[in-house]
Amino acid sequence: MHVIFRSDASLDIGTGHVMRCLTLADVLRERGVQCHFICRAHPGHLGDFIQQRGHDAILLPLQSGSPSVVTVTQTAHAAWLGAGITQEMDAHDTLAAIDDCVGKNPIAWWMVVDHYALDQHWEGLLRSACQHLMVVDDLADRPHNCDLLLDQNLGRQEADYAELIPAHATKLIGPSYALLRPEFAQWRPYSLQRRAEHPGLRHLLITMGGVDKDDVTGKVLQAIASKPLINDVRITVVMGANAPWLDHVRRLAADMPHPTEVVCGVSNMAQLMAEADLAIGAAGGTAWERCCLGLPSLILVLAANQEAGANALLERKAVLVPHVVEQIPSMLLELSQPCISNERSLLSVLSEATRFIADGTGALRVVDTMSVAFTLSGPVARKMQESDLAMVLSWRNDPSVRQHMLTQHEISLEEHTNWFAQASKDPTRRLLIVEEEKQPLGYVQFSNIQSGVSADWGFYAVPGAPKGSGRKLGLAALAYAFEDLGIRKVYGQVLTTNLASIAFHESLGFEREDFLRDQCFIHGQQVGMICYRLLASGWDALKG
């Protein structure tokens, strides 16, 4: 299968859009997907770097080869495409590039668009080249024609996109979906433990993004040099290999009152963050990397689109936000103060608040959704959304469903909403809606998920659904379990009074594993329960 990414990097745009797409592409490649990047050949385009990471990179010329007829309204970021290039021109060039990398006959499984200058006009023109289209956005300021939308920003709400994307589109909102490279999740345990055992400010990390075209790094170093810290602190500065102010920053570092090292083009950013006690950085995508590692930070708002995210982190008491660079020295002095009596230091308070915002596995969640929500044909399983709550509650409270539940009272909306708020954040659970041609067939839940091993399942079809809907629901759910989650065993438990479910499980090849006699009480009566299991070999036989 092929996935096409349309994103740009440049000395003006920065590298963040391409870098987070690369993270997603790396996870897709592990699942056998071939990824292709289509980028304009701006100065600082990262085409060579993309290829070094093992993905195809096609560079579009700065002069469009498409007809010059302009029929599409441009967005506020239109200049990011290049001088005189409209969305229509870019779509024409992108379609030609897709023919080069995918071929004339096949179409891409997914098109992933991460670009502020593109909106529903461009996306509509690309629909013929892909089965499904995903948008990565941060702004919620323009309409999109997509099947899946990702906005990883803290404080963003699903309602922000209610009028901007199609009703059927799945929304992935918040830092739990932040596209972080796997090394951040790998370094997380060490980083959190080190901060708990050795609090204090000894190592300061400064990173303002891969380009830093306005030399914010240099200004930060000059501010620190004007009021040196009292205690011994060493400083590590990270810059991109193409950063225009790199030589200037190196000269400043040589004259700093604290030992200061400048490194560029690093491949161990997670380790550097894990070993730092405090970071000074931009309020962009690296904020979620710092959160994953519990790294306290001072963040600077370098662009208008970063302001909302910075304010959301500030409200969580997870960061400090200097309004001007000159405030940084006084904040550093405050952070370097030892704790008084039994009180926790400010560094510890910031770290504790930060660590719960992102856990580093967002890219896996996004790829799971891409695989689950849209299969090539037939019934499909998608992630349950907040907008599904009323619909699912009506199914759950229907007498035909309630009579087979351990909890048989009528669930209130408040109870249902609280359950969803907790369950949807549980990494060992998946809440799914199975649909066929956009019509719901029912609800499925997988719980106690042990990656690559097993999971429990539960489900109910839409009350009154046409005959055969239950089997379609079950097959779509099991395809997700065995093929997308990659587990080897599915467990199910059925009340002995639920004869239809017993027959259903056994028709799908589930084997009886145990019988729990009189373990449950319904209306004061003891009821037995049958425990079923379906192995991967049984699934292979069923689908074959």
Secondary structure, 3 states (H helix, E strand, C coil): CEEEEEECCECCCECHHHHHHHHHHHHHHHCCCEEEEEEECCCCCCHHHHHHCCCEEEEECCCCCCCCCCCCCCCCCHHHHCCCCCHHHHHHHHHHHHHHHHCCCCCEEEEEEECCCCCHHHHHHHHHHEEEEEEECCCCCCCCCCCEEEECCCCCCHHHHCCCCCCCCEEEECHHHCCCCHHHHHHHHHHHHHHHHCCCCCEEEEECCCCCCCCHHHHHHHHHHHCCCCCCCEEEEEECCCCCCHHHHHHHHHCCCCCEEEEECCCCHHHHHHCCCEEEEECCCHHHHHHHCCCCEEEECCCHHHHHHHHHHHHCCCCECCCCHHHHHHHHHHHCCCCCCCCCCHHHHHHHHHHCCCCCCHHHHHHHHHHHHCCCCCCEEEECCHHHHHHHHHHHCCHHHHCCCCCCCCCCHHHHHHHHHHHCCCCCCEEEEEEECCEEEEEEEEEEEECCCEEEEEEEECCCCCCCHHHHHHHHHHHHHHHHCCCCEEEEEEECCCHHHHHHHHHCCCEEEEEEEEEEEECCEEEEEEEEEEEHHHHHHHHC
